[in-house]
């Protein structure tokens, strides 16, 4: 797995649904040749067509990984499915770096299915994958630092903000932070302190705009660490500490109210809701880029 210049990488993307298609476009925009496979041939063809002439659709895993230097699986989030696919990739490709887009499965569980676990690294994209800049890069127990660096360099060359973790942890960074916020949000609603709409407004009109420009440590620095020491002492003891999904969430999921995908979750949704959100997110990120550019110029 010797390092190659990012523009010389040939990337195979296995799984071409909404997430996979965005990943294909990310790599082609970075100048990579991309080989696409999906069990649904029409889906693979559509993903390749959406990415332009640098992408090609292929009819099997073996065909897609032929000549690839990096293989990224974007299979459903089930360990058995991913292990079967990774074993197929390893059998068909002798030396490609093997990456997984998992958001919740531990790297050591995935690496355990490989004859050579040092070939595995996690590259966790966020949906919409060709819009959200962040990709978390997570090593397995046997992943060498140069493999992590190689994936980081490729992602950065393709316009992403790649954040390598020193070691694996459940949920990585972003999902752990999200989970902490979601747990407290559901606690506030379950105890009648606020409605889901009011909690969302507190984030989108307050926390969200700040977090689009500064992370939690920079916000604490700007506010004063003496202030945040007092805040932590005062608020932390009353924060929710649930260790499982609360009834507010579980009961909706069990009755089929799954959110935008089913038309109802905590609120009603029409079919265009995901696309509308993606357009708003793209506009917000473009505005942030302009602000960053203005700040650098000033």
Secondary structure, 3 states (H helix, E strand, C coil): CCCCCHHHCEEEEECCCHHHHHHHHHHHHCCCEEEEECCCHHHHHHHHHHHCCCEEEECCHHHHHCCCCEEEECCCCCHHHHHHHHHHHHHHCCCCEEEECCCCCCHHHHHCCCCCHHHEEEEEECCCCCCCCEEEEEECCCCCHHHHHHHHHHHHHCCCEEEECCCCCCCCCHHHHHHHHHHHHHHHHHCCCCCHHHHHHHHHHHHHHHHCCCCHHHHHHHHCHHHHHHHHHHHHHHCCCCCCCCHHHHHHHHCCCCECCCCECCCECCCCHHHHHHHHHHHHHHHHHHHHHHHHHC
